[in-house]
Amino acid sequence: MNPVPSPGRVVIVGSGLSGLVSAVLLAEAGWSVTLLEAHAIPGGLMQRYQRAGRWFDTGFHLLTDGGPTGMVRRILRRLGVLEQVHFLAPDPAAQFLMHVPGQEPLALPIGLVATGLAAETRWPDQAVGIQRFFSLVRGRLAANRWLAHLAEGMAPQESGFPGESVRDVLGRCGVTGEAAEVLGAASAILAMRAERCPFELYATFAGAGFTGSWRVAGGGDGLIRPLVERLAALGGRLLLRNAATAILHDGTRATAVVDARGQRHDADLVITTCHPDLVVAMTGEQGFRPSFKARVAAIPDSAGAFLLAAELSEPAVGLGRRHHLLRLADGSDGYVVAPDAWGEAQPPSIEAMVWLDTAAVAAWRSSTVGRRPGDYVAWKAAQEVRLRQALAAHFPWLTPTIRRTWLATPLTFRDYLGGRDGGAMGLSQDLGHLGDAPLQSRNKLRNLLMIGQSITHPGIQGVLVGACLVVGGVLGKDLHQELS
Ligand SMILES: Cc1cc2nc3c(=O)[nH]c(=O)nc-3n(C[C@H](O)[C@H](O)[C@H](O)COP(=O)(O)OP(=O)(O)OC[C@H]3O[C@@H](n4cnc5c(N)ncnc54)[C@H](O)[C@@H]3O)c2cc1C
């Protein structure tokens, strides 16, 4: 039985994509919605902000399954904002360019079958294994009702891959050497390495990415602003600079959320989208079972991002409308994109990043924005040199065009977005951590629902689907059926 009276008063913590989608769905169904956001700007990892007259994006906008008939657009249509979002198509012949040192970049076209063929053409001696691998990816997509449209005609691969990494499955299919390294490197779009990335997640995230990874004009704001406007039109309240500090409850049900100004917001339903560690802290001693608290405490954050935004003297036309995945000489993984090359009216620029363990900044965790010590500043400068060397190695023509750069580290993410250690995708979804055993949305307090990238599924499409699933449960509706 649904323990939540419907419609009633809902307080949502966090105005990232998960929070905004939930807020719009509930406001549309007649709920009285209060959305609390700690930051001055809505959007969480999808927010866009200005420094020195330039716009920056916090995350990237590789929209998996973003094609014209994809689930992302179906959900946006259902939310009433599709017309306001302008999608930017990738180069159909080479939407991904995989750069691995010592190898010619591998261009992956749109489509899973075409992607598999591109790999088979590069490594003909491994064609059978590559076909097997892509058939497993497609089979897993076919088995997921939210993604099955991406693998039409394919028999669902019902049995899971418990405990199996991308590397394991590649090996089982007989894909080895360079082919395994390059195909496995696509785990980087999940901030993971092939040897620790659950194959299930790879199939649904990278697999959906291979079917079409679009961008939206206006960066993260291109998606967030229409949702903010839609929520306002539906009468929902978005309170910025208004962090939730405590979730009040009677041991079985949440009753209210208290914000940083000391104001109490009574609630029939509370939805949290922030880092689970914060939710545990906000509910106090009796909010969750000890086993749940211990699990959250034991799971580290996912990899963090070192981000570089660069102003260029001329457009980086050579990057094209493509997502570039880079394997650096030291083995770490990065990403580069030139937003203006996708037809966005903005000055020539690139956004580049490399994943790193959040432990890399552990020594400076007690520091705050604007008051970082000298050794942190030196570390940050060294990271910039490392990333720029990688860019120079892959795109030597880019270096002389770089005029000015701006940097962000896991500490920047932590301090602006309120996570624990600044992991880019919340809690680690690696095998051995969340892996095959995700946290449950509903716990001891029956009307407190946790959603967002640590709980349902990471990534833009993942949190969109996650919010629809969980809020659909509250509304007693099968939103997937409505979208089909
Ligand atoms: C560098 C980087 C690149 C990425 N690239 C991609 C990509 O190309 N494709 C893709 O699909 N995904 C990408 N992602 C991941 C994707 O952006 C996220 O999975 C998604 O946006 C998460 O949304 P969310 O709503 O779950 O969480 P968030 O966006 O983290 O939202 C949580 C919100 O809660 C707020 N908050 C925290 N504490 C409180 C509090 N106490 N009170 C009130 N508010 C609070 C935060 O300020 C934030 O606004 C990337 C992430 C990063 C970091």
The ligand as an ORCA input file, in Angstrom:
! r2SCAN-3c Opt
* xyz 0 1
  C      32.098     16.722    -14.613
  C      30.829     15.940    -14.820
  C      30.470     15.575    -16.091
  C      29.301     14.859    -16.311
  N      28.961     14.544    -17.593
  C      27.817     13.873    -17.838
  C      27.445     13.577    -19.172
  O      28.133     13.964    -20.119
  N      26.306     12.855    -19.367
  C      25.522     12.428    -18.327
  O      24.498     11.788    -18.571
  N      25.845     12.728    -17.060
  C      26.968     13.438    -16.790
  N      27.303     13.757    -15.495
  C      26.424     13.290    -14.409
  C      25.096     14.070    -14.351
  O      25.337     15.450    -14.498
  C      24.445     13.772    -13.005
  O      24.288     12.355    -12.860
  C      23.073     14.417    -12.797
  O      23.037     15.746    -13.259
  C      22.773     14.339    -11.298
  O      21.541     14.948    -10.997
  P      20.947     14.833     -9.519
  O      19.696     15.625     -9.501
  O      20.882     13.411     -9.109
  O      22.046     15.469     -8.545
  P      22.717     16.993     -8.444
  O      22.750     17.546     -9.792
  O      23.946     16.762     -7.699
  O      21.630     17.751     -7.598
  C      21.607     17.736     -6.185
  C      21.222     19.134     -5.719
  O      21.047     19.103     -4.307
  C      21.508     20.345     -3.787
  N      21.719     20.167     -2.357
  C      22.700     19.474     -1.727
  N      22.527     19.548     -0.395
  C      21.408     20.277     -0.171
  C      20.712     20.679      0.997
  N      21.112     20.347      2.221
  N      19.588     21.439      0.855
  C      19.151     21.786     -0.391
  N      19.793     21.437     -1.537
  C      20.890     20.682     -1.421
  C      22.756     20.628     -4.595
  O      23.142     21.978     -4.508
  C      22.268     20.213     -5.986
  O      21.670     21.293     -6.655
  C      28.475     14.487    -15.232
  C      28.837     14.871    -13.943
  C      29.992     15.600    -13.742
  C      30.353     16.023    -12.357
*
